[in-house]
Structure formats: C-alpha cells, structure tokens
Amino acid sequence: MNGRRDIAVFDLGGVLIEWDPRHLYRRLFAGDEAAMEQFLATVCTPEWNRCQDAGRSFAEAEAEAIARHPDKRALIAAWRERFDEMVPGAIAGTVAVLARLHARAVPLYALSNWSAETFALSRARFPFLEWFRGIVISGQEGIIKPDPRIFALLLERYGIDPARAVFIDDVPANTAAAEACGMHAIRFVSPEQLTGELEALGLL
C-alpha cells in the first residue's frame, strides 16, 4: 500500500450533517430575518458557539450570554433546548458516498468541531455514525480545529498513518491544518465534487 491513500476522515457538520441555527431561529423570530440575523450576530454569535465546541458547558455559555442580554433569556436557552431543530437531517449525497466507502471496507473516522452536550443529543439520530471506527469530538477533548493538537490526537489515538489518510472538511483552515499534519485534504463543496476527488484517489 506504499503511497496509497486508503483511509478516510470526515468532518460531520456541513459535510455529512446539515446544521444551521437559522432553521430554529427563523421560527422563533416569526420570519423576521433582520431581527434573527441581529440576534445571531450579537447574542448567540459564531464565536459564542465556538466556545461550546471547544469544551465550554452550556450552563456557563447561557449564563454568560444572559448576563449580556437578560431580555433574550428564552432565545438563548432555546439554543440547547431545541438544538435538534437546527439539524434538519443528513446531507444525503455525502452519506451515499460514505456508504460506498463503508461497503468497500475503507477504514472510516470522524473529526468534528461539536459541543459534547449537543453531539450526545444528536448521535442516535444518524445510524451511519456507527460506520466510523473512531470519532473525535472537539467539545469532548477541549481542543478545536484547526488546532494541530486535535489532528495529532486523532492520529495517535487510532494509530492512523497520515500518509494513508484523506481528510474531508468544508472549512479551508481545517483542510490546511490536515495537510500540515501529512494528510491529503479535500475541501468539501458538494457530494458530486467529493465523489470525483475520491475516485481520482482510487478510494471509490
């Protein structure tokens, strides 16, 4: 297998599982797009959510946000209480790619920035997660992509040779970090694009 890429490492959100807080907050703001976007830009911001992905508890996160915006308490609490409504389902085309890899007995792993608390709530929804030989979740480790330490943790924990691994993620900073660790990286754009790149590598 010298020089062959024959292991696949997938990101989850945005690659295999659709996630967007707007699916929930569009309902809570009764379709008022401007008010919803203002809330997501100033209250429950991407940076605020990233702290949970890095290991902060939702109890601490909610307390911090409510202290800043006490009038938004119910909207802030809804992030965790109604998290499932932000996740409408799997990205079917990518799951089909994953199924082809699984059928070919390609070793599959996942590395995802996700809160430990909300990942636990979502895991049972997606049976294909059982196809992975190992899953590393940033919120469980207290390290978040693109920190090279989380890539090193994945490789060491599961004995993955980076020279044999293909890493798939939709965020350019994450694919760059994977390449720096010696993996071949594919920036995910669509299931069709991913299929073509994996076929070119001989994985499909």
Secondary structure, 3 states (H helix, E strand, C coil): CCCCCCEEEECCECCCEECCCHHHHHHHCCCCHHHHHHHHHHCCCHHHHHHHHCCCCHHHHHHHHHHHCHHHHHHHHHHHHCHHHHCCEECHHHHHHHHHHHHCCCCEEEEECCCHHHHHHHHHHCHHHHHCCEEEEHHHHCCCCCCHHHHHHHHHHCCCCHHHEEEEECCHHHHHHHHHCCCEEEECCCHHHHHHHHHHCCCC
